């Protein structure tokens, strides 16, 4: 019988739930769908397991912190010797990912994610929700008419952050560089205190105020000259439809595996598939 085991790794960078899937004895997976069940909703994990193996591994970097979740797998497997197929319809035990701080998670490349320890988040300003309505000024009337096309938009606000070292500054620029929406994943206690939920944010023009560095010519690390006060305009958006980069998959691995550019084209359908290490044959 197939099985799924979930291991929480709160000290990972970033925190992650590691999913280990085992096919029944003598079987390999031919199709698999893994969903996260949390907060009363069921969501596909961003990177689905690789097929054609008896042991599959996936990483989920996006569960809500401090809230219990389970994982459900469905699909099919077949006997490697006879080819006989059977369905797979089971769930994991409940697990809770509890890191020490919140995180800004890059959904496509988790290695670019950034922690939000105490003192880094300094403000949430200009909080609001724009209206989704069109104003019509009627000829000869003193009062306008509005056409309402849907509910109000999601949250818009300015996220104010502090970085204390040049490494943290570089880390934040790397997170923001490709302009992919990021997940702000609060600790559950912070989410309740701020009355905020985890959400995906499209971040606009980034601005960083600096202290006068010429006043600190002999500074050591973590001194005022290296500190930055960031203002990041944010718009709440849907989860981006992008693939998650494979864990440990680097260009060095690609060069070792695919000797020519033509071989890369023959193996991967798109650049997103290349980044995520999703081959055309599913292996």
C-alpha positions in Angstrom: 0.0 0.0 0.0 1.3 3.5 -0.9 2.2 5.8 1.9 3.1 9.5 2.6 5.2 10.8 5.4 5.6 14.5 6.2 8.5 15.9 8.1 8.5 19.5 9.4 11.8 21.4 9.0 11.2 24.7 10.8 15.0 25.5 10.9 15.4 25.1 7.2 16.2 28.3 5.1 13.3 28.8 4.4 11.1 26.6 6.6 9.6 23.7 4.7 7.4 20.6 5.0 9.2 17.6 3.4 6.9 15.1 1.8 8.2 11.5 1.2 5.9 9.3 -0.9 6.4 5.5 -1.2 4.6 3.4 -3.7 3.3 -0.1 -2.9 5.8 -2.9 -3.0 7.0 -3.6 -6.5 5.1 -0.6 -7.9 6.0 2.8 -9.5 3.9 5.9 -9.5 2.4 6.7 -12.9 0.3 9.7 -11.8 0.3 11.8 -8.7 -1.5 14.8 -7.3 -0.6 16.2 -3.9 -2.7 18.8 -2.1 -2.3 20.6 1.2 -5.4 20.6 3.4 -5.3 23.6 5.8 -7.6 26.3 7.1 -10.6 24.4 5.6 -9.3 24.6 2.1 -7.4 22.2 -0.3 -4.6 23.6 -2.4 -2.2 22.0 -4.9 1.4 22.1 -3.7 3.5 24.1 -6.1 5.9 21.4 -7.1 4.3 18.0 -7.7 6.4 14.8 -7.2 8.3 13.2 -10.0 6.7 10.3 -11.7 8.1 6.9 -12.8 9.7 6.1 -9.4 8.7 4.1 -6.4 9.9 6.8 -4.0 9.0 10.4 -4.6 10.0 13.5 -2.7 8.4 17.0 -2.6 8.9 20.2 -0.7 6.2 22.6 0.4 7.5 26.0 1.4 4.1 27.7 1.5 2.0 26.3 4.4 0.7 28.8 6.9 2.9 28.8 10.0 1.5 27.6 13.3 -1.6 26.0 11.8 -2.1 22.3 11.5 -2.1 20.9 7.9 -2.3 17.5 6.2 -1.5 16.4 2.7 -3.6 14.3 0.4 -2.3 12.2 -2.4 -4.3 10.7 -5.3 -3.2 9.1 -8.6 -2.2 5.7 -9.8 0.6 3.2 -9.6 1.5 0.1 -11.6 3.3 -3.1 -10.9 6.8 -2.9 -12.5 6.7 -6.6 -13.6 3.1 -7.1 -14.7 2.0 -3.6 -15.6 -1.2 -4.0 -13.6 -2.5 -0.5 -12.4 -4.2 0.5 -9.2 -5.5 3.7 -7.7 -3.8 5.7 -4.9 -6.7 7.9 -2.5 -4.9 8.6 1.1 -3.9 11.5 3.6 -1.0 12.2 5.9 -1.1 12.8 9.6 -1.6 16.4 10.7 1.6 18.4 11.0 2.4 22.0 12.1 5.3 24.0 10.8 6.5 26.4 13.6 9.6 28.5 12.7 11.0 31.2 14.9 10.1 34.1 12.6 7.9 35.0 9.7 9.3 34.9 6.1 9.0 36.5 2.7 8.9 33.4 0.5 9.9 33.5 -3.2 7.5 30.9 -4.7 9.6 30.0 -7.7 13.0 30.0 -6.1 12.8 29.4 -2.4 16.5 29.9 -1.9 15.8 33.7 -2.5 13.4 33.8 0.5 14.1 36.1 3.4 13.4 35.8 7.1 11.5 38.5 9.1 12.9 38.3 12.6 11.8 40.6 15.4 12.7 44.2 14.5 12.9 43.8 10.7 9.2 44.8 10.1 8.8 48.4 11.2 5.5 49.5 9.7 2.4 48.7 7.6 1.2 52.1 6.4 -1.5 53.3 4.0 -3.5 50.1 4.5 -6.6 50.1 2.3 -8.8 48.4 -0.4 -9.6 50.2 -3.6 -13.1 50.2 -5.0 -14.1 48.3 -8.1 -16.7 50.6 -9.5 -16.9 53.1 -12.4 -18.3 56.6 -12.0 -20.7 58.0 -14.6 -21.6 61.7 -14.6 -25.1 62.1 -15.9 -25.8 65.1 -18.1 -27.9 67.6 -16.2 -27.8 65.6 -13.0 -26.1 66.8 -9.8 -25.4 63.3 -8.5 -23.2 60.7 -10.3 -24.1 57.1 -10.9 -21.7 54.2 -10.2 -21.6 50.9 -12.0 -20.4 48.2 -9.6 -18.6 45.4 -11.4 -17.5 43.3 -8.4 -16.3 43.4 -4.8 -13.5 45.7 -3.6 -10.0 44.9 -4.6 -7.6 43.2 -2.1 -5.3 45.0 0.3 -2.8 47.7 -0.7 -0.3 49.1 1.7 3.4 50.0 2.2 5.5 47.4 3.8 8.3 49.1 5.8 11.3 46.9 6.6 14.8 47.4 8.1 17.9 45.6 7.0 21.0 45.9 9.1 23.8 44.5 7.0 25.0 44.7 3.4 24.3 41.0 3.1 20.6 41.5 4.1 20.4 44.4 1.6 21.7 42.1 -1.2 19.3 39.3 0.0 16.3 41.6 -0.3 17.3 42.9 -3.8 17.7 39.3 -4.9 14.2 38.5 -3.6 12.7 41.5 -5.5 14.8 41.4 -8.7 12.6 39.2 -10.9 9.4 41.0 -9.8 7.5 37.7 -9.1 4.9 38.1 -6.4 6.2 36.9 -3.0 4.4 35.3 -0.1 4.5 37.1 3.2 4.0 34.2 5.7 3.5 35.6 9.2 3.9 33.7 12.4 0.4 32.8 13.5 0.7 34.9 16.7 1.7 37.9 14.6 -1.1 37.3 12.1 -3.6 37.4 14.9 -2.0 40.4 16.5 -1.9 42.4 13.3 -5.2 41.0 12.0 -3.4 39.9 8.8 -3.3 36.6 6.9 -0.5 35.2 4.8 -0.9 36.6 1.3 0.9 37.0 -2.0 2.2 40.5 -2.7 3.2 42.3 -5.9 5.8 44.7 -4.9 6.1 48.0 -6.8 8.9 50.5 -6.9 11.3 49.7 -4.0 12.8 52.6 -2.0 15.6 52.4 0.6 16.6 55.2 2.9 20.2 55.2 4.1 21.9 56.6 7.1 24.8 59.0 6.4 27.5 56.5 5.7 30.3 59.1 5.7 29.7 59.6 9.4 30.7 56.0 10.2 34.1 55.5 8.4 35.4 52.9 10.7 32.3 50.9 11.2 32.2 47.2 12.0 29.3 45.0 10.8 25.7 45.8 11.9 26.4 49.5 12.4 24.3 52.5 11.3 26.1 53.0 8.1 24.9 49.6 6.7 21.3 50.0 7.8 18.5 50.6 5.3 14.9 51.6 5.9 12.8 50.1 3.1 9.4 51.2 1.8 7.9 48.6 -0.4 4.5 49.4 -2.0 2.4 46.2 -2.0 -0.7 45.0 -3.8 -2.4 41.8 -2.7 -2.6 39.4 -5.7 -3.4 35.8 -6.5 -0.8 33.1 -6.1 1.4 33.3 -9.2 1.1 30.4 -11.7 4.8 29.5 -11.8 6.8 26.4 -11.2 9.0 25.9 -8.2 12.7 25.3 -8.8 13.9 21.8 -7.9 15.7 21.5 -4.7 19.4 21.2 -5.3 19.0 21.6 -9.1 21.8 23.9 -10.4 23.3 24.9 -13.7 26.3 22.7 -12.8 23.9 19.7 -12.6 22.4 20.7 -15.9 25.8 20.9 -17.7 26.6 17.4 -16.3 23.3 16.0 -17.5 22.8 17.7 -20.8 25.9 18.0 -23.0 24.4 20.3 -25.7 21.8 23.0 -26.0 19.9 20.8 -28.5 19.7 18.1 -25.8 18.2 20.7 -23.4 15.6 21.6 -25.9 14.7 18.0 -26.5 14.4 17.3 -22.7 12.5 20.3 -21.5 9.4 21.9 -23.0 9.9 25.4 -21.6 12.4 27.4 -19.6 10.1 27.2 -16.5 10.2 23.4 -16.9 14.0 23.6 -17.1 14.2 25.7 -13.9 11.9 23.3 -12.1 13.7 20.2 -13.5 10.4 18.9 -15.1 11.4 16.7 -18.1 9.1 16.0 -21.0 9.0 12.3 -20.1 8.2 13.0 -16.5 11.4 11.3 -15.1 
